Amino acid sequence: MAAQPPPPNKWISWLSQIYSSGKGPVLGTVDVQEIEDKAREVMKDNSTAYLYTLKSAGTCSTDDANRKAFERWKLVPRVLKNVTSRNVETTILGMKVSSPIFVGPVGKQGLVHADGELATARAAAAVGVPMILSSSSSRSLEDVAEANGPNGQRWYQFYWPRSSDENGYTALVITVDTMIIGWRTHDHRIGYSPAGHGFGVQQGMADPVFMKRYGLTARHEHPKFPFDQEDIRKKAAAGDEETKQSMFLASQWLAETGSGIFRTWDDLQFVKDNWDGPIVLKGIQAVNDAEKAIDMGIDGIVVSNHGGRQIDGAIGSLDALDMIMRSQKVLDAQKSGRLTVLFDSGIRTGSDIIKALAIGAQGVLIARPIVYGLAIAGQAGVEQILMQSICDLHITMGLCGFSDVNDLTGKRDELLVKVDYGVGTLLHAMQIKSEQCAC
């Protein structure tokens, strides 16, 4: 029987259209490093805001560790397998998704583009990718929900404030690694604080309970772009009442959501008692914490180090995932459906996604590349980042010998080898892998 060509799909069709049109993609390239460089160039006149989104804690060594962790794991492709037809759809916490990719929660997106989170929400809906909205966004959760549309899939990430299920956010993502902001040298050097100047506190301004305390009604703000901290400070010093009120409300909201109180496992029970949907803990890096989440009946975890933005000198997030997924307790909970494991921090390519899935994740979050695409081309730029990520995953998965993304999860021993730099070490690892796979 003659082999049949693969059926059409939107991911490969997107790539084919680039070739058939004779034009490059919206961002001018699909190389993530080139996209990052282009975003830096686009924002050269607002470099402080760009560096705020780019920089990590301290010397940025944890951010470096995230990428180096991916470099140490190498794919071992299998060939002569019928993977002509491939599927990247999966199910996460009962939600059928077009791929294992989520838009990660990134705060203050209005720093890099006038449309901020609204553009990202529209892009996520257009591509069919779930979005996790940050509670430090520059748009209200209601406005983002409207932009994401009735068919958009969205979760809400928070630092312990209000409920959001009434706006179609179906899961609650609690960030547990940011009880206080990490040592961020770039921001400390110049006292750069968008939130302290009313930017990135729009969830609070739209919260009727919070605003009522001050005799005000909820308002859905769209902060001015570009953000100019010095101009805001000058207006406040000159006695501008609107600016002074904005800064005062921002300080009160931050006192509530960023109080510096370190929450404990006991505090999670209150959240569980007052939230009907799934609860996911973002910021898990230790095996013991992953196992504790299981004991607490938490539905999912995101293995993440906040993109290296919280602790300098920490392990790469992929290394943390590797440790966590060697816990039999975690493996058993995942297999039984009691725990969903997601991954964040360092994803850039389809190969990165495959590595994270093979080590044990069921889905991944993409963050910084989203910001780059947004800065360059708004909604269209975010759409490209998502499309190219899924297309890369679709192609590379096939080249590795897999036809279904669901078959990748937990295939570390079959698909990956961990190597150090150097030809001798790599050849030795390949020899071991060959012996393991011999049949």
matplotlib code that plots the C-alpha trace (Angstrom):
import matplotlib.pyplot as plt

x = [0.0, 1.4, 2.2, -0.3, 0.8, 0.1, -3.3, -3.2, -3.0, -2.8, 0.7, 2.4, 0.1, 1.4, 5.0, 4.0, 2.3, 5.6, 7.3, 4.3, 4.1, 7.8, 7.8, 9.2, 7.1, 5.7, 8.7, 11.1, 12.7, 11.8, 15.1, 14.3, 17.7, 17.2, 13.7, 15.0, 17.6, 15.0, 12.8, 15.7, 16.2, 12.5, 12.5, 15.9, 14.1, 12.4, 15.2, 14.5, 11.1, 12.6, 15.3, 12.7, 11.1, 14.4, 16.6, 16.7, 17.8, 21.3, 23.9, 21.2, 23.0, 19.7, 18.4, 21.7, 21.3, 17.8, 19.3, 22.3, 20.1, 18.4, 21.8, 22.9, 20.0, 20.3, 17.6, 18.2, 15.9, 14.4, 14.0, 11.9, 8.7, 5.4, 4.8, 3.4, 0.3, 1.0, -1.1, -0.1, -3.5, -3.7, -5.8, -4.6, -6.7, -9.7, -9.3, -8.7, -6.0, -4.6, -1.1, 0.8, 1.7, 0.4, 1.0, 2.8, 1.8, 3.8, 2.9, 2.9, 2.9, 1.8, 5.4, 6.3, 3.2, 0.3, -2.2, -0.5, -2.3, -5.2, -3.1, -1.7, -5.2, -6.4, -3.4, -3.9, -7.5, -6.7, -4.1, -6.1, -3.6, -4.6, -3.5, -2.5, -3.2, -0.9, -2.4, 0.1, -1.2, -1.7, -5.3, -8.2, -9.0, -12.5, -11.0, -8.6, -11.4, -13.4, -10.3, -9.8, -13.4, -16.0, -14.1, -10.7, -9.2, -7.7, -6.4, -5.6, -2.3, -2.4, -0.5, -3.4, -6.1, -9.6, -11.6, -11.9, -14.0, -16.9, -14.9, -14.3, -10.9, -11.2, -8.1, -6.3, -2.5, -0.9, 2.6, 4.4, 8.0, 7.3, 6.2, 8.7, 10.4, 13.9, 17.1, 16.8, 19.9, 18.6, 15.6, 17.4, 20.0, 17.5, 14.6, 12.4, 9.0, 6.1, 3.7, 4.5, 3.6, 0.2, 1.3, 0.6, -2.0, -5.0, -6.5, -6.8, -8.3, -11.0, -11.8, -15.0, -14.4, -10.9, -12.0, -15.0, -12.7, -11.7, -15.1, -14.4, -16.0, -14.1, -12.4, -10.8, -7.7, -5.5, -2.2, -0.4, 2.3, 5.2, 5.4, 7.4, 8.2, 10.0, 7.1, 4.7, 6.9, 7.1, 3.3, 2.8, 5.4, 3.6, 0.4, -1.5, -4.4, -5.1, -1.5, -1.3, -4.4, -3.2, 0.1, -1.7, -4.1, -1.2, 0.6, -2.5, -3.0, 0.7, 0.4, -2.3, -0.9, 2.8, 2.7, 5.9, 4.0, 5.3, 2.3, 2.5, 0.9, -1.8, -2.9, -3.7, -6.6, -8.4, -8.0, -9.2, -12.3, -13.1, -12.3, -14.3, -11.9, -8.5, -5.6, -2.1, 1.0, 3.6, 7.2, 7.9, 11.5, 12.0, 10.9, 9.6, 7.4, 6.0, 5.1, 3.6, 1.4, 0.1, -0.6, -2.6, -4.7, -3.4, -4.4, -1.2, 2.2, 4.3, 8.0, 9.4, 12.0, 10.2, 12.6, 15.4, 13.9, 13.6, 16.8, 20.3, 22.5, 19.6, 19.4, 18.0, 14.3, 14.8, 17.1, 14.4, 11.9, 14.3, 14.6, 10.9, 10.0, 12.2, 9.9, 7.8, 5.1, 4.9, 4.9, 2.1, 0.0, 0.6, -0.3, -3.5, -4.6, -4.3, -1.4, -0.7, 2.8, 3.6, 7.0, 8.2, 11.5, 13.7, 11.4, 12.5, 12.1, 10.2, 13.1, 13.0, 9.3, 10.0, 12.8, 10.5, 7.8, 10.2, 11.4, 7.9, 5.9, 2.5, 2.6, 4.9, 4.6, 6.2, 6.8, 9.8, 9.4, 5.8, 7.0, 9.5, 6.8, 4.5, 7.1, 7.8, 4.4, 1.7, -1.0, 0.5, 3.9, 2.5, 0.6, 3.8, 5.6, 2.8, 2.5, 6.2, 6.5, 3.8, 5.0, 8.5, 7.2, 5.0, 8.0, 10.7, 8.4, 8.1, 11.8, 12.3, 10.0, 6.8, 3.4, 1.5, 2.6, 0.9, 3.4, 6.3, 5.6, 8.0, 10.1, 13.3, 15.2, 14.1, 14.5, 17.2, 20.7, 22.3, 25.8, 28.6, 30.5, 33.1, 33.1, 34.4, 31.6, 29.0, 30.2, 30.2, 26.6, 25.5, 27.1, 25.2, 22.0, 22.5, 23.0, 19.9, 17.8, 19.1, 16.4]
y = [0.0, 3.4, 5.8, 8.6, 12.2, 13.8, 15.5, 19.3, 21.0, 24.6, 24.4, 23.2, 25.3, 28.4, 27.5, 26.6, 30.0, 31.7, 29.9, 30.3, 34.0, 34.6, 36.8, 36.3, 36.1, 39.1, 39.3, 39.0, 35.8, 32.7, 32.7, 33.5, 35.1, 37.4, 38.2, 39.1, 41.4, 43.0, 43.6, 45.3, 47.5, 48.4, 49.5, 51.3, 54.6, 52.8, 50.5, 50.8, 49.1, 46.5, 45.6, 45.4, 42.5, 41.0, 41.1, 38.4, 38.4, 39.3, 38.3, 36.6, 33.3, 31.4, 32.6, 31.3, 28.0, 27.6, 27.6, 25.6, 22.9, 22.5, 22.4, 19.5, 17.3, 15.9, 14.3, 10.9, 10.6, 7.3, 6.7, 4.7, 5.0, 5.9, 9.4, 11.0, 12.0, 13.8, 15.1, 17.8, 18.1, 17.1, 17.5, 19.5, 19.4, 18.2, 21.0, 19.9, 22.1, 22.4, 21.8, 21.5, 25.2, 27.9, 31.7, 32.1, 34.9, 38.0, 41.2, 44.8, 43.9, 47.5, 48.4, 47.1, 47.7, 50.1, 47.2, 45.3, 42.1, 42.8, 42.0, 38.9, 37.7, 38.2, 36.4, 33.4, 33.1, 33.4, 30.6, 28.6, 28.6, 28.9, 32.1, 32.5, 36.1, 37.7, 39.5, 42.3, 42.9, 46.4, 45.6, 44.4, 40.7, 41.6, 43.5, 40.7, 38.2, 40.2, 40.4, 36.7, 36.1, 33.6, 30.7, 31.6, 29.4, 31.3, 30.8, 33.4, 33.7, 35.6, 36.5, 35.8, 38.5, 38.1, 35.5, 35.6, 32.6, 34.9, 36.1, 32.7, 32.0, 28.2, 27.5, 29.4, 29.6, 30.6, 31.9, 30.6, 31.8, 35.6, 36.5, 39.3, 40.5, 39.1, 41.0, 42.7, 44.8, 46.7, 47.9, 48.7, 50.7, 53.3, 52.8, 51.6, 50.6, 50.7, 49.3, 51.9, 54.5, 53.0, 50.7, 47.0, 47.4, 47.5, 44.4, 46.4, 49.5, 47.3, 45.5, 47.0, 45.8, 47.3, 50.6, 50.9, 51.2, 54.6, 55.8, 55.1, 53.0, 50.3, 51.5, 49.7, 51.6, 51.5, 53.1, 55.5, 54.0, 54.4, 54.4, 57.4, 57.1, 60.4, 62.2, 60.7, 61.7, 65.3, 65.5, 64.2, 66.6, 69.4, 68.5, 66.8, 65.2, 62.5, 61.3, 61.5, 59.5, 56.9, 56.5, 56.3, 53.6, 51.7, 51.8, 50.4, 47.7, 46.7, 46.6, 44.1, 41.9, 42.3, 42.7, 40.8, 38.1, 34.7, 32.4, 28.8, 25.5, 26.1, 29.3, 27.1, 25.6, 28.9, 29.2, 25.6, 26.3, 29.4, 28.3, 25.7, 25.1, 23.5, 25.0, 25.0, 26.0, 27.9, 28.1, 24.5, 23.5, 21.0, 17.3, 17.7, 20.7, 18.7, 15.8, 18.2, 19.6, 16.1, 15.7, 18.9, 17.7, 20.4, 19.7, 20.8, 22.3, 24.5, 23.6, 27.1, 29.5, 32.6, 32.7, 33.3, 36.6, 35.6, 33.9, 34.3, 31.2, 28.7, 25.5, 25.5, 24.8, 21.8, 20.3, 20.8, 19.0, 16.1, 15.7, 16.0, 13.5, 10.9, 10.9, 7.8, 9.6, 12.3, 9.7, 7.8, 10.9, 12.0, 8.6, 8.4, 11.9, 13.4, 15.7, 17.6, 18.7, 21.8, 23.4, 27.0, 28.9, 28.7, 27.4, 28.8, 26.1, 23.0, 20.9, 22.6, 21.6, 18.0, 17.8, 19.1, 16.7, 13.8, 14.5, 14.4, 17.7, 17.5, 21.1, 24.1, 27.9, 30.4, 33.8, 36.0, 35.2, 36.4, 39.7, 40.0, 39.3, 41.8, 44.5, 44.2, 43.7, 43.5, 40.9, 39.7, 39.2, 37.1, 35.0, 34.3, 33.2, 30.8, 29.5, 29.0, 27.2, 24.7, 24.3, 23.6, 21.1, 19.4, 19.0, 18.1, 15.6, 13.7, 13.8, 12.3, 9.4, 10.3, 10.8, 11.9, 14.6, 12.6, 9.8, 12.1, 12.6, 10.6, 9.2, 10.6, 7.3, 6.5, 10.0, 11.9, 11.6, 14.1, 15.0, 17.3, 19.3, 17.4, 14.8, 12.0, 12.4, 12.6, 9.5, 7.6, 8.7, 7.7, 4.2, 3.8, 4.9, 2.4, -0.4, 0.6, 0.6, -2.6, -5.2]
z = [0.0, -1.0, 1.8, 2.3, 2.7, 6.0, 6.6, 6.7, 10.1, 11.1, 12.5, 9.4, 7.2, 9.1, 8.1, 4.5, 4.1, 4.9, 2.0, -0.4, 0.3, -0.2, 2.8, 6.3, 9.4, 11.2, 13.5, 10.6, 12.0, 14.0, 15.8, 19.4, 20.1, 17.1, 18.3, 21.7, 20.1, 17.9, 20.9, 22.7, 19.6, 19.3, 23.0, 22.9, 23.8, 26.7, 27.8, 31.5, 31.0, 28.7, 31.2, 33.9, 32.0, 31.0, 34.0, 36.7, 40.3, 41.3, 38.7, 36.6, 37.2, 37.8, 34.5, 32.9, 34.8, 33.3, 29.8, 30.6, 32.1, 28.7, 27.0, 29.2, 28.1, 24.6, 22.4, 21.0, 18.0, 16.8, 13.0, 10.5, 12.6, 11.0, 12.5, 9.4, 11.2, 14.5, 17.3, 19.8, 21.5, 25.1, 28.3, 31.3, 34.5, 32.5, 29.9, 26.3, 24.8, 21.3, 22.6, 25.9, 25.7, 28.0, 27.9, 31.3, 33.7, 33.0, 34.9, 33.6, 29.9, 29.2, 29.8, 26.4, 24.3, 24.4, 24.3, 27.1, 28.2, 25.9, 22.9, 24.5, 25.4, 21.8, 20.4, 22.8, 21.8, 18.1, 18.2, 20.7, 23.6, 27.3, 29.0, 32.6, 33.6, 36.2, 39.1, 38.5, 35.0, 33.6, 32.7, 34.8, 34.8, 33.4, 30.5, 29.7, 29.9, 27.4, 25.0, 25.4, 24.4, 25.4, 23.9, 25.3, 27.9, 30.9, 34.4, 37.0, 38.8, 42.1, 45.3, 47.6, 46.7, 45.3, 43.4, 39.7, 38.6, 37.7, 34.7, 33.2, 34.8, 35.5, 37.6, 40.2, 40.0, 43.3, 43.0, 46.1, 45.5, 45.6, 49.2, 48.7, 45.6, 44.9, 44.9, 41.5, 41.0, 37.9, 39.7, 42.9, 41.1, 39.9, 42.3, 39.4, 40.6, 38.1, 40.6, 43.2, 40.6, 39.7, 36.9, 37.3, 40.1, 37.8, 39.4, 42.6, 40.9, 39.3, 42.6, 44.0, 47.6, 47.7, 46.1, 48.4, 51.4, 50.1, 49.0, 45.3, 42.6, 40.7, 37.5, 34.6, 33.8, 30.7, 31.9, 29.6, 27.3, 27.5, 31.3, 32.6, 36.3, 36.5, 34.9, 37.4, 40.3, 39.0, 38.7, 42.3, 43.6, 41.9, 43.7, 40.8, 42.8, 40.3, 40.3, 44.1, 44.5, 42.0, 43.9, 47.2, 46.0, 44.5, 47.8, 49.6, 47.1, 47.3, 51.1, 50.8, 48.0, 48.7, 52.4, 53.0, 55.0, 54.3, 53.8, 54.9, 53.9, 56.5, 54.6, 51.6, 53.3, 53.3, 49.6, 49.1, 51.1, 49.1, 45.5, 43.6, 40.7, 40.4, 42.4, 41.0, 42.9, 40.8, 42.1, 43.2, 43.1, 45.8, 45.9, 49.5, 48.4, 45.5, 47.8, 50.4, 47.6, 47.1, 50.8, 50.7, 47.8, 45.5, 41.9, 40.1, 40.4, 38.1, 38.5, 38.2, 39.6, 38.2, 35.3, 37.7, 38.9, 42.6, 43.8, 42.4, 42.4, 42.3, 40.3, 36.8, 36.7, 34.4, 37.0, 39.6, 37.4, 37.0, 40.7, 41.4, 38.7, 40.3, 43.4, 43.3, 45.3, 42.6, 39.8, 41.4, 41.9, 38.4, 37.0, 39.0, 37.9, 41.4, 40.4, 37.2, 36.6, 34.5, 33.8, 33.5, 33.2, 30.2, 27.4, 24.0, 21.3, 20.4, 21.5, 24.9, 25.2, 24.3, 26.9, 29.6, 28.7, 28.5, 32.0, 33.2, 32.6, 31.1, 29.8, 29.7, 30.2, 27.8, 29.2, 28.1, 24.3, 24.6, 25.9, 23.0, 20.4, 22.1, 22.2, 18.5, 16.9, 19.5, 19.1, 15.8, 17.4, 20.3, 17.7, 15.9, 19.1, 19.9, 16.3, 15.8, 19.2, 18.4, 14.8, 16.0, 18.6, 15.9, 13.5, 16.1, 17.8, 14.5, 13.9, 17.3, 16.3, 18.2, 16.7, 19.8, 22.3, 25.1, 24.5, 25.3, 29.0, 31.2, 28.3, 29.8, 29.7, 26.1, 24.6, 26.5, 27.7, 30.1, 29.1, 30.1, 27.5, 25.7, 22.9, 25.1, 27.6, 24.9, 23.1, 26.4, 27.2, 23.7, 24.2, 27.5, 25.8, 23.0, 25.5, 27.4, 24.2, 22.8, 22.2]

ax = plt.figure().add_subplot(projection="3d")
ax.plot(x, y, z, "-o")
ax.set_aspect("equal")
plt.show()
